[in-house]
Amino acid sequence: MSKIKKIKKMTYTAIISAIVSVSSTIVYIPVGFAKIFPVQHLANVLTAVLVGPYYAVIQALLASTIRNIMGTGSLFAFPGSMIGALFAGFVYSKTKNLMLTAFGEVIGTGIFGAMAAYPIATLILGQEAALFGLVPAFIISSFAGAAFAFFLLSIMERNHVLKRLEN
């Protein structure tokens, strides 16, 4: 990978992480001991499409860390967002299909991210959490963000913006 392309990917990742972090002070929904944040899932899909799975995971890690430092995130942000970003990135890298990419985010976060968050809830936080309580919250949050990302990316694709960003 050329140095310029790598810098471009790092820049997109940093900008998206910053936008997610700033918007987390405005838009989040407390659900029990979790805070659902659809903007993170929008960012996961967007980053997965623009820069690939590994940078998408880095973006999710950066945003989750900053959100937790600012008090607008929870420990659940780490497994949920990072697993969802990884799934979305791999799906897009293999299929180049925006709808499947959004679906990958929902499956990655909503099912696998919730399963990974369950031990955090019970062992680390000492919360009496039911796995089936986390799954619906994670699915709703990831579906909302992924749907918005799908519509945004579809518009960008229709207007040939994605091709220009790739080049």
C-alpha positions as YAML, in Angstrom:
chain: A
units: angstrom
residues:
- id: 1
  name: MET
  ca: [0.00, 0.00, 0.00]
- id: 2
  name: SER
  ca: [1.35, 3.40, -0.91]
- id: 3
  name: LYS
  ca: [2.23, 5.87, 1.80]
- id: 4
  name: ILE
  ca: [-0.39, 8.36, 0.58]
- id: 5
  name: LYS
  ca: [-3.13, 5.72, 0.59]
- id: 6
  name: LYS
  ca: [-2.19, 4.69, 4.13]
- id: 7
  name: ILE
  ca: [-2.25, 8.32, 5.32]
- id: 8
  name: LYS
  ca: [-5.63, 8.78, 3.64]
- id: 9
  name: LYS
  ca: [-7.03, 5.72, 5.45]
- id: 10
  name: MET
  ca: [-5.64, 6.90, 8.79]
- id: 11
  name: THR
  ca: [-7.14, 10.36, 8.20]
- id: 12
  name: TYR
  ca: [-10.61, 8.98, 7.40]
- id: 13
  name: THR
  ca: [-10.38, 6.77, 10.49]
- id: 14
  name: ALA
  ca: [-9.39, 9.68, 12.74]
- id: 15
  name: ILE
  ca: [-12.05, 12.05, 11.35]
- id: 16
  name: ILE
  ca: [-14.83, 9.48, 11.71]
- id: 17
  name: SER
  ca: [-13.65, 8.63, 15.25]
- id: 18
  name: ALA
  ca: [-13.72, 12.33, 16.16]
- id: 19
  name: ILE
  ca: [-17.22, 12.81, 14.73]
- id: 20
  name: VAL
  ca: [-18.48, 9.77, 16.66]
- id: 21
  name: SER
  ca: [-16.89, 10.99, 19.88]
- id: 22
  name: VAL
  ca: [-18.30, 14.50, 19.63]
- id: 23
  name: SER
  ca: [-21.78, 13.31, 18.64]
- id: 24
  name: SER
  ca: [-21.85, 10.90, 21.59]
- id: 25
  name: THR
  ca: [-22.34, 13.87, 23.91]
- id: 26
  name: ILE
  ca: [-25.56, 14.69, 22.06]
- id: 27
  name: VAL
  ca: [-27.14, 11.43, 20.91]
- id: 28
  name: TYR
  ca: [-27.28, 8.29, 23.04]
- id: 29
  name: ILE
  ca: [-30.11, 6.30, 24.56]
- id: 30
  name: PRO
  ca: [-29.72, 4.82, 28.05]
- id: 31
  name: VAL
  ca: [-31.17, 1.30, 28.19]
- id: 32
  name: GLY
  ca: [-30.69, -0.23, 31.62]
- id: 33
  name: PHE
  ca: [-26.97, -0.29, 32.34]
- id: 34
  name: ALA
  ca: [-26.04, 0.11, 28.66]
- id: 35
  name: LYS
  ca: [-26.03, 3.20, 26.48]
- id: 36
  name: ILE
  ca: [-27.04, 2.48, 22.92]
- id: 37
  name: PHE
  ca: [-25.52, 4.73, 20.33]
- id: 38
  name: PRO
  ca: [-26.69, 4.26, 16.71]
- id: 39
  name: VAL
  ca: [-24.13, 6.79, 15.42]
- id: 40
  name: GLN
  ca: [-21.36, 4.30, 16.28]
- id: 41
  name: HIS
  ca: [-22.94, 1.71, 13.99]
- id: 42
  name: LEU
  ca: [-23.33, 4.28, 11.23]
- id: 43
  name: ALA
  ca: [-19.61, 5.02, 11.62]
- id: 44
  name: ASN
  ca: [-18.71, 1.31, 11.63]
- id: 45
  name: VAL
  ca: [-20.40, 0.71, 8.29]
- id: 46
  name: LEU
  ca: [-19.07, 3.93, 6.80]
- id: 47
  name: THR
  ca: [-15.50, 3.16, 7.90]
- id: 48
  name: ALA
  ca: [-15.79, -0.47, 6.76]
- id: 49
  name: VAL
  ca: [-16.73, 0.69, 3.27]
- id: 50
  name: LEU
  ca: [-14.28, 3.58, 3.00]
- id: 51
  name: VAL
  ca: [-11.13, 2.06, 4.53]
- id: 52
  name: GLY
  ca: [-11.67, -1.65, 5.26]
- id: 53
  name: PRO
  ca: [-12.11, -3.97, 8.22]
- id: 54
  name: TYR
  ca: [-8.92, -3.29, 10.17]
- id: 55
  name: TYR
  ca: [-9.27, 0.48, 10.11]
- id: 56
  name: ALA
  ca: [-12.96, 0.07, 10.98]
- id: 57
  name: VAL
  ca: [-11.96, -1.86, 14.12]
- id: 58
  name: ILE
  ca: [-9.39, 0.82, 14.99]
- id: 59
  name: GLN
  ca: [-12.07, 3.50, 14.54]
- id: 60
  name: ALA
  ca: [-14.44, 1.58, 16.83]
- id: 61
  name: LEU
  ca: [-11.69, 1.16, 19.43]
- id: 62
  name: LEU
  ca: [-10.73, 4.85, 19.31]
- id: 63
  name: ALA
  ca: [-14.32, 6.07, 19.50]
- id: 64
  name: SER
  ca: [-15.21, 3.64, 22.30]
- id: 65
  name: THR
  ca: [-12.16, 4.69, 24.30]
- id: 66
  name: ILE
  ca: [-12.86, 8.40, 23.90]
- id: 67
  name: ARG
  ca: [-16.56, 7.91, 24.68]
- id: 68
  name: ASN
  ca: [-15.71, 6.02, 27.87]
- id: 69
  name: ILE
  ca: [-13.23, 8.69, 28.94]
- id: 70
  name: MET
  ca: [-15.89, 11.36, 28.34]
- id: 71
  name: GLY
  ca: [-18.53, 9.35, 30.24]
- id: 72
  name: THR
  ca: [-20.83, 8.95, 27.24]
- id: 73
  name: GLY
  ca: [-20.03, 5.30, 26.62]
- id: 74
  name: SER
  ca: [-19.99, 2.07, 28.54]
- id: 75
  name: LEU
  ca: [-17.69, -0.93, 28.56]
- id: 76
  name: PHE
  ca: [-20.18, -2.61, 26.23]
- id: 77
  name: ALA
  ca: [-19.08, -0.20, 23.50]
- id: 78
  name: PHE
  ca: [-15.84, -2.12, 23.04]
- id: 79
  name: PRO
  ca: [-17.04, -5.61, 22.10]
- id: 80
  name: GLY
  ca: [-20.20, -4.43, 20.38]
- id: 81
  name: SER
  ca: [-18.70, -1.79, 18.14]
- id: 82
  name: MET
  ca: [-15.43, -3.57, 17.39]
- id: 83
  name: ILE
  ca: [-17.00, -6.91, 16.46]
- id: 84
  name: GLY
  ca: [-19.66, -5.16, 14.37]
- id: 85
  name: ALA
  ca: [-17.04, -3.09, 12.55]
- id: 86
  name: LEU
  ca: [-14.98, -6.21, 11.83]
- id: 87
  name: PHE
  ca: [-17.97, -8.10, 10.47]
- id: 88
  name: ALA
  ca: [-19.08, -5.16, 8.32]
- id: 89
  name: GLY
  ca: [-15.57, -4.66, 6.99]
- id: 90
  name: PHE
  ca: [-15.08, -8.29, 6.05]
- id: 91
  name: VAL
  ca: [-18.49, -8.52, 4.42]
- id: 92
  name: TYR
  ca: [-17.82, -5.41, 2.34]
- id: 93
  name: SER
  ca: [-14.32, -6.54, 1.36]
- id: 94
  name: LYS
  ca: [-15.73, -9.85, 0.09]
- id: 95
  name: THR
  ca: [-19.01, -8.72, -1.51]
- id: 96
  name: LYS
  ca: [-18.88, -4.94, -2.17]
- id: 97
  name: ASN
  ca: [-22.60, -5.05, -1.33]
- id: 98
  name: LEU
  ca: [-23.83, -2.19, 0.87]
- id: 99
  name: MET
  ca: [-26.93, -3.96, 2.15]
- id: 100
  name: LEU
  ca: [-24.98, -7.06, 3.16]
- id: 101
  name: THR
  ca: [-22.40, -4.82, 4.80]
- id: 102
  name: ALA
  ca: [-25.10, -3.15, 6.90]
- id: 103
  name: PHE
  ca: [-26.48, -6.58, 7.75]
- id: 104
  name: GLY
  ca: [-22.95, -7.69, 8.76]
- id: 105
  name: GLU
  ca: [-22.85, -4.79, 11.24]
- id: 106
  name: VAL
  ca: [-26.17, -5.85, 12.76]
- id: 107
  name: ILE
  ca: [-25.15, -9.51, 13.07]
- id: 108
  name: GLY
  ca: [-21.66, -8.64, 14.34]
- id: 109
  name: THR
  ca: [-22.87, -6.18, 16.96]
- id: 110
  name: GLY
  ca: [-26.37, -7.43, 17.66]
- id: 111
  name: ILE
  ca: [-25.54, -11.07, 18.19]
- id: 112
  name: PHE
  ca: [-21.80, -11.60, 18.59]
- id: 113
  name: GLY
  ca: [-21.10, -8.24, 20.25]
- id: 114
  name: ALA
  ca: [-23.95, -8.82, 22.72]
- id: 115
  name: MET
  ca: [-22.61, -12.29, 23.49]
- id: 116
  name: ALA
  ca: [-19.16, -10.81, 24.10]
- id: 117
  name: ALA
  ca: [-20.67, -8.09, 26.34]
- id: 118
  name: TYR
  ca: [-22.46, -10.61, 28.54]
- id: 119
  name: PRO
  ca: [-19.34, -11.62, 30.54]
- id: 120
  name: ILE
  ca: [-18.48, -7.93, 30.98]
- id: 121
  name: ALA
  ca: [-21.92, -7.33, 32.48]
- id: 122
  name: THR
  ca: [-21.84, -10.27, 34.82]
- id: 123
  name: LEU
  ca: [-18.18, -10.63, 35.79]
- id: 124
  name: ILE
  ca: [-16.70, -7.13, 35.60]
- id: 125
  name: LEU
  ca: [-19.68, -4.89, 36.30]
- id: 126
  name: GLY
  ca: [-21.47, -7.34, 38.58]
- id: 127
  name: GLN
  ca: [-24.77, -6.64, 36.85]
- id: 128
  name: GLU
  ca: [-27.41, -9.29, 36.70]
- id: 129
  name: ALA
  ca: [-27.70, -9.34, 32.95]
- id: 130
  name: ALA
  ca: [-29.62, -11.71, 30.81]
- id: 131
  name: LEU
  ca: [-28.01, -12.39, 27.47]
- id: 132
  name: PHE
  ca: [-31.41, -12.05, 25.88]
- id: 133
  name: GLY
  ca: [-31.69, -8.57, 27.37]
- id: 134
  name: LEU
  ca: [-28.49, -7.41, 25.69]
- id: 135
  name: VAL
  ca: [-29.22, -8.89, 22.27]
- id: 136
  name: PRO
  ca: [-32.40, -6.85, 21.54]
- id: 137
  name: ALA
  ca: [-30.79, -3.59, 22.71]
- id: 138
  name: PHE
  ca: [-27.69, -4.20, 20.59]
- id: 139
  name: ILE
  ca: [-29.76, -5.25, 17.56]
- id: 140
  name: ILE
  ca: [-32.00, -2.18, 17.76]
- id: 141
  name: SER
  ca: [-29.04, 0.18, 18.07]
- id: 142
  name: SER
  ca: [-27.01, -1.47, 15.32]
- id: 143
  name: PHE
  ca: [-29.99, -1.77, 12.99]
- id: 144
  name: ALA
  ca: [-30.80, 1.94, 13.31]
- id: 145
  name: GLY
  ca: [-27.21, 3.01, 12.64]
- id: 146
  name: ALA
  ca: [-26.61, 0.47, 9.88]
- id: 147
  name: ALA
  ca: [-29.85, 1.43, 8.11]
- id: 148
  name: PHE
  ca: [-28.86, 5.10, 8.15]
- id: 149
  name: ALA
  ca: [-25.38, 4.17, 6.87]
- id: 150
  name: PHE
  ca: [-26.90, 2.09, 4.09]
- id: 151
  name: PHE
  ca: [-29.05, 5.00, 2.91]
- id: 152
  name: LEU
  ca: [-26.16, 7.47, 3.16]
- id: 153
  name: LEU
  ca: [-23.75, 5.18, 1.30]
- id: 154
  name: SER
  ca: [-26.40, 4.36, -1.32]
- id: 155
  name: ILE
  ca: [-26.76, 8.06, -2.07]
- id: 156
  name: MET
  ca: [-22.98, 8.45, -2.17]
- id: 157
  name: GLU
  ca: [-22.71, 5.47, -4.53]
- id: 158
  name: ARG
  ca: [-25.49, 6.75, -6.81]
- id: 159
  name: ASN
  ca: [-23.74, 10.13, -7.05]
- id: 160
  name: HIS
  ca: [-20.34, 8.46, -7.69]
- id: 161
  name: VAL
  ca: [-18.89, 9.89, -4.50]
- id: 162
  name: LEU
  ca: [-17.66, 6.50, -3.28]
- id: 163
  name: LYS
  ca: [-15.60, 6.00, -6.44]
- id: 164
  name: ARG
  ca: [-14.01, 9.43, -6.02]
- id: 165
  name: LEU
  ca: [-13.20, 8.72, -2.38]
- id: 166
  name: GLU
  ca: [-11.61, 5.39, -3.29]
- id: 167
  name: ASN
  ca: [-9.41, 7.08, -5.91]
...
